[in-house]
Amino acid sequence: MPLFQYKATDFVVPGTGKLEIKFTPDNGGEPMEYTVFQFENSGGVALAMYNTDEVCEWIGFFSLSKNANCMYTIVIIIWL
């Protein structure tokens, strides 16, 4: 069984503005940047989380679907 690495960062968004997420590869490749949401009328809350390919494959092995999506499977496991 792989080490189940799960971590999330959450915070209160204090007001209007743009929520973004960015991944910068170690190999010097092009960073991946996404706009997640534009808070226009007020703030709210934000959450970012991750998991590794190894854990996703392990979870998929035990799921009912051979094409299980790792994110949905993890959410279901945590929710249960």
N, C-alpha and C positions, 0 to 999 in steps of 0.2 A: 504494500500500500504506500503510495507516495505521501510525502508530508503535505498535509492539507493547508496550503497557503491561502488565506483569505484575509484581506484587509480592506477597509473602506475609510474614506475621509468624508465627513459631512460638515456642513457649516450653515449658519444663517446668512442669507443674502440680505444685506442691510437696506437695499434700495434698488432703483432702476439701474440697468446696465447689462452687459453682455457676459454670459457664462460660456467659457471656452475650455476645451481639453486639448492637450498636446502630448505627443510621444516623440522623443528624440532618440534615434537609434545610436548605439555605441559605435557602429562601423562607419559613421560619418555620412550615412545615407540621408535622404531628404526627410525632414521631420513631417509628421502627420498632425495636422491641426484641424479641429472641428469646432464650429459654433454649436453649442448645445441648446441654448435658449437666450432670447432677448427679453429681459424683465422690463416691461414698458410702463406699467402703472404703479408697481410697488415691488418690494423684494419678495423673498420666499425662503426656500431651503434648497440646498444642492447636495448631491451625493456622487462620489466617484468610487469605483471598486475595481478589483482585478482578480484574476486567477491565472494559473499557468496551464499550458497545453497538456502537461503530464497529468494534472489533476482532472482536467476536462475529459481526457481519454479514459481515465480510471472511472469517473462517474458515469460516462457513457456506457462502459462495459456492464455496469450494474443496472442501467435504466431499462425500461420496457421497449424503448425505441432504439434501433441501431443508428438512427440519424439524430439522436438527441442533441438538442442545443445545450451547451454547457451552462450558459447563463440561466436559462429557465430551469434546468435541473437543480442547480445550486439554490435558486430562490425557493423552489418547492421543498428541498431538503431543510433549509433554514426555517421556512414557514411552518413545516410540520413539527 
